[in-house]
Amino acid sequence: MGLRVVGLVLENCGERDYTLDGYPQVSLLDEDHEPTDGVKIFKGSGGISTVTGFDDPPRPVT
């Protein structure tokens, strides 16, 4: 089906800073929030896209 990209918005509701570093853990769930069979999630663009930057390493965010 091709490459899918999603933006994530993080909102800190606490009183201290948090640092995130790395990629989010991604899983596909059905309408009952159960894991879905038959779909494999790969890391990176894996030859799906020729756009540069998709596979750049993550940077820490505080």
C-alpha distance (Angstrom), angle and dihedral (degrees) to the residues before:
residue distance angle dihedral
M1 . . .
G2 3.80 . .
L3 3.76 136.5 .
R4 3.81 119.1 -28.4
V5 3.79 121.5 -162.3
V6 3.79 126.7 -167.8
G7 3.78 131.2 -175.0
L8 3.80 119.6 -136.6
V9 3.80 124.8 -150.0
L10 3.80 116.0 -158.6
E11 3.78 121.5 -165.1
N12 3.80 120.6 -169.2
C13 3.81 108.6 -145.0
G14 3.80 93.3 172.7
E15 3.77 132.3 87.3
R16 3.81 100.4 -113.2
D17 3.78 136.0 58.3
Y18 3.81 120.2 -97.9
T19 3.78 126.2 -159.1
L20 3.80 120.6 -146.0
D21 3.78 120.8 -165.9
G22 3.79 125.1 175.3
Y23 3.77 138.8 20.4
P24 3.81 123.9 -46.6
Q25 3.80 117.9 -105.6
V26 3.82 106.4 -107.5
S27 3.80 127.2 -159.9
L28 3.79 133.4 162.7
L29 3.82 117.2 -126.4
D30 3.79 130.9 -174.8
E31 3.81 126.1 -128.7
D32 3.83 89.7 -79.9
H33 3.83 90.3 52.8
E34 3.81 91.5 -109.9
P35 3.84 122.2 135.8
T36 3.81 113.4 -89.9
D37 3.81 121.0 -130.2
G38 3.78 124.2 -144.7
V39 3.81 98.7 40.7
K40 3.80 122.3 95.2
I41 3.82 121.2 -159.7
F42 3.81 115.8 -149.6
K43 3.81 128.1 -164.5
G44 3.80 115.8 -119.1
S45 3.77 129.6 2.1
G46 3.81 91.4 -66.9
G47 3.79 95.2 -161.8
I48 3.81 93.3 -47.2
S49 3.79 94.2 109.6
T50 3.78 133.5 31.9
V51 3.83 93.5 -159.8
T52 3.80 110.7 118.6
G53 3.78 120.9 -122.5
F54 3.82 100.0 37.4
D55 3.79 92.5 105.6
D56 3.81 98.1 39.4
P57 3.81 111.3 129.9
P58 3.82 116.8 -99.0
R59 3.81 120.5 -99.4
P60 3.81 125.4 -141.0
V61 3.82 115.1 -99.0
T62 3.83 123.8 -161.2
